[in-house]
């Protein structure tokens, strides 16, 4: 499992496919995005370790979220997206 802060670029995917081919290994990659527009806002305190799936992405909130009527200071969840797994020596998109 290989996680990257931000997205993988095409040349990085190609390099990983060369490693997969050279060493005959399986690999899973997931983009980990910390800067985006999505926020969890709540009327009351939310529990730790909550997550939700919206579209193809999963949003994680690994810490408690206190009530905040202001956007300022509201924790941003971590977005996991673009999961790729090994298939026939190539990295192909799969679902989270």
Secondary structure, DSSP 8 states (H G I E B T S, - for coil): -EEEEB---HHHHHHHHHHHHHHT---EEEEEE--SS-----SS-B-SSEEEEETTEEEEE-S-B---SSSTT----EEEEEEEEEETTEEEEE--
